[in-house]
Amino acid sequence: MELLKLATEWAKAEVFSTRFFIFFAILFLIASVGFWQLGKTDLAKAYIIPTLAASLLLLTIGLGLFYTNKSRITQFEKAFNSDTPAFLQSEIERSESTLKEYTVVFKVIPILIIVAALMILFINTPTWRAISIITIATLIVILLVDGTAHSRIEAYHKELKLIDQKK
């Protein structure tokens, strides 16, 4: 039962965490509307589309992860009740593969931030400047949310390994 509680708590924490993607998506959408309604300069007008695109991207990520993790909560109970050892093994394998994916994320996103920052320095048009700045802001949001998710899945994986050693 400890295993089911652990898995369920992890999934609920993930559901809560993904709401931050949705929250930031709404903020980016409000900013886009603000630039559209109030933007007078070329640079302010250039922010409309990139901010809207970032909003849609964050909303897609947030909603996708929200529903995936929400459905996991009920799936966990079914899998646990049908075959507990298999459930434990599948969760260990899933958490290991997720940890490997985060390794890639934490290497690629900083490189993309550096590229976007260099674009700000070398390309002086309002559109590319806006795209670069919104790209950096979006990637920072992703790093913030994924950073907490990474530490959560790392702790979850360690707990799973401890449960596996106890049997």
C-alpha positions as CSV (number, residue, x, y, z in Angstrom):
1,M,0.0,0.0,0.0
2,E,3.0,2.3,0.6
3,L,3.9,1.9,-3.1
4,L,0.4,3.0,-4.2
5,K,0.4,6.0,-1.9
6,L,3.9,7.0,-3.1
7,A,2.9,6.8,-6.8
8,T,-0.4,8.6,-6.2
9,E,1.3,11.4,-4.3
10,W,3.9,11.8,-7.1
11,A,1.2,11.9,-9.8
12,K,-0.8,14.5,-7.8
13,A,2.3,16.6,-7.4
14,E,2.8,16.4,-11.1
15,V,-0.8,17.5,-11.8
16,F,-0.2,20.5,-9.5
17,S,3.1,21.4,-11.2
18,T,1.7,21.3,-14.7
19,R,-0.8,24.0,-13.7
20,F,2.2,26.4,-13.7
21,F,2.6,25.8,-17.5
22,I,-1.1,26.7,-17.9
23,F,-0.7,29.8,-15.6
24,F,2.3,31.1,-17.5
25,A,0.5,30.4,-20.8
26,I,-2.4,32.6,-19.6
27,L,0.2,35.3,-18.6
28,F,1.8,35.1,-22.1
29,L,-1.6,35.3,-23.7
30,I,-2.5,38.4,-21.6
31,A,0.8,39.9,-22.6
32,S,0.1,39.2,-26.3
33,V,-3.2,40.9,-26.1
34,G,-1.6,43.8,-24.3
35,F,1.0,44.2,-27.0
36,W,-1.7,44.0,-29.6
37,Q,-3.9,46.6,-27.9
38,L,-1.3,49.0,-26.5
39,G,1.8,48.4,-28.6
40,K,2.8,51.6,-30.4
41,T,6.4,50.9,-31.4
42,D,7.6,48.4,-33.9
43,L,9.2,46.4,-31.2
44,A,6.0,46.2,-29.1
45,K,4.1,45.1,-32.2
46,A,6.7,42.5,-32.9
47,Y,6.0,40.8,-29.6
48,I,2.3,39.9,-30.5
49,I,2.9,36.7,-32.5
50,P,5.9,35.3,-30.6
51,T,4.1,35.8,-27.3
52,L,0.9,34.2,-28.6
53,A,3.0,31.3,-30.0
54,A,4.7,30.8,-26.6
55,S,1.3,30.9,-24.9
56,L,0.0,28.2,-27.2
57,L,3.1,26.1,-26.7
58,L,3.0,26.4,-22.9
59,L,-0.8,25.7,-22.9
60,T,-0.3,22.6,-25.0
61,I,2.5,21.3,-22.7
62,G,0.5,22.1,-19.6
63,L,-2.8,20.6,-20.7
64,G,-1.1,17.5,-22.1
65,L,0.9,16.8,-19.0
66,F,-2.1,17.7,-16.8
67,Y,-4.4,15.1,-18.4
68,T,-1.7,12.5,-18.7
69,N,-0.8,12.7,-15.0
70,K,-4.5,13.0,-14.0
71,S,-5.3,9.7,-15.8
72,R,-2.2,8.0,-14.2
73,I,-3.8,8.4,-10.8
74,T,-6.6,5.9,-11.6
75,Q,-4.3,3.7,-13.7
76,F,-1.9,3.4,-10.8
77,E,-4.6,1.9,-8.5
78,K,-5.7,-0.6,-11.2
79,A,-2.1,-1.7,-12.0
80,F,-1.2,-1.9,-8.3
81,N,-4.2,-4.1,-7.5
82,S,-3.7,-6.4,-10.5
83,D,0.0,-7.1,-10.2
84,T,2.0,-5.2,-7.6
85,P,5.5,-6.4,-8.5
86,A,5.0,-5.7,-12.2
87,F,3.6,-2.2,-11.2
88,L,6.8,-1.5,-9.2
89,Q,9.1,-2.6,-12.0
90,S,7.2,-0.6,-14.6
91,E,7.4,2.5,-12.4
92,I,11.1,2.0,-11.8
93,E,11.7,1.7,-15.5
94,R,9.5,4.6,-16.4
95,S,11.1,6.9,-13.8
96,E,14.6,5.9,-15.1
97,S,13.7,6.7,-18.7
98,T,12.2,10.0,-17.6
99,L,15.4,10.9,-15.7
100,K,17.4,10.2,-18.8
101,E,15.1,12.5,-20.8
102,Y,15.6,15.3,-18.3
103,T,19.4,15.0,-18.8
104,V,18.9,15.9,-22.4
105,V,16.4,18.7,-21.6
106,F,18.9,20.3,-19.1
107,K,21.6,20.2,-21.8
108,V,19.6,21.4,-24.8
109,I,17.5,24.2,-23.2
110,P,20.6,26.2,-22.0
111,I,22.1,25.9,-25.4
112,L,18.9,27.2,-27.0
113,I,18.9,30.1,-24.5
114,I,22.5,31.0,-25.5
115,V,21.6,30.9,-29.2
116,A,18.6,33.2,-28.6
117,A,20.7,35.5,-26.5
118,L,23.3,35.7,-29.3
119,M,20.5,36.5,-31.8
120,I,19.6,39.5,-29.7
121,L,23.2,40.7,-30.0
122,F,23.7,40.1,-33.7
123,I,20.3,40.5,-35.3
124,N,18.9,43.9,-34.8
125,T,15.4,43.7,-36.3
126,P,12.4,44.1,-34.0
127,T,10.8,40.8,-35.0
128,W,13.9,38.7,-34.3
129,R,14.6,40.6,-31.1
130,A,11.1,39.8,-29.9
131,I,11.3,36.2,-31.0
132,S,14.6,35.8,-29.1
133,I,13.4,37.4,-25.9
134,I,10.2,35.4,-25.8
135,T,12.1,32.3,-26.6
136,I,14.4,32.9,-23.6
137,A,11.4,33.7,-21.4
138,T,9.5,30.5,-22.5
139,L,12.6,28.3,-22.0
140,I,13.2,29.7,-18.6
141,V,9.6,28.9,-17.6
142,I,10.1,25.3,-18.9
143,L,13.4,25.0,-17.0
144,L,11.7,26.3,-13.8
145,V,8.8,23.9,-13.9
146,D,11.0,21.0,-15.2
147,G,13.6,21.6,-12.5
148,T,11.1,20.9,-9.8
149,A,9.6,18.0,-11.7
150,H,13.1,16.5,-12.1
151,S,13.8,16.7,-8.4
152,R,10.4,15.2,-7.7
153,I,10.9,12.2,-10.1
154,E,14.4,11.7,-8.8
155,A,13.1,11.4,-5.2
156,Y,10.3,9.2,-6.4
157,H,12.8,6.9,-8.2
158,K,14.9,6.6,-5.1
159,E,11.9,5.7,-3.0
160,L,10.9,3.1,-5.6
161,K,14.4,1.6,-5.4
162,L,14.1,1.4,-1.6
163,I,10.8,-0.4,-1.8
164,D,12.3,-2.8,-4.4
165,Q,15.2,-3.6,-2.1
166,K,12.9,-4.3,0.8
167,K,11.1,-7.1,-1.0
